[in-house]
Each structure stands twice: as structure tokens, then as C-alpha cells.
Amino acid sequence: MWSEKKEENLARGLFLREKPVKLLLALGSTNKKAKYVSVLSKEINCTYSHTVRLLDEFNILGLVKFTKVSRVKYIDLTEDGKDLTIQLEGTVRKLEKLKPLKQKIPKKEE
């Protein structure tokens, strides 16, 4: 089920967090237009350094590719990245539609 080995947890740990999902969805919403890191950082409300670190992890997993034009590094999704983005969009949409079955029970004051 849930393995404790770090190598096996990389992808699962990456996509069960908010910022990586937002980043991948932001890359998927580019309408065939490559973006660069600072634009993505602003879109997902994340620091530049964290965005770079996440993109490096995406690159290791084969989800993005970098294209450097003079001093600007553009980011594009690979085919695997596009497939995962489509699946995540559906999952996020489904999760947003979920409603709690019961109301939260308030804690008793002591």
C-alpha cells in the first residue's frame, strides 16, 4: 500500500500537495504557449525558489521540458505531463464538487 521508501514516494508525495498540483494545472492552462518561472510563481502564489525546485522535480519525473532562449528558461509539458494534467483537472473538479455528509461536531468547552 503506502511504501516508506523515499524513491517510491516521490511522485505520490509530490502530487498530494497543493502547490505542485496548482503548478501543473497552471502549466496545462497555457493554451500551447510556454511560460517562464516567474510568471508561474505569481500565478500559483508561490516563491520563485520553491517553483524552481518543483519544476526540477517535474523534470526528473519527465513531466516538463525546459527550453532556454537567451537568459529566459521556458517550461513546456511533455506528453506525460499533459496526460497527468488532464487527469488532475478531473480529480480537482470532482473534489471541489464533494460536500460533507455530516456537519462538523463542535468541541465541548471545559
Buried (B, 14 or more C-beta within 10 A) or exposed (E): EEEEEEEEEEBEEBBEEEBBBBBBBBBBEBEEEBBBBEBBBEBBEBEEEBBBEBBEBBBEBEBBBBEEEEEEBBBBBBEEBBEBBEEBBEEEEEEEEEEEEEEEEEEEEE
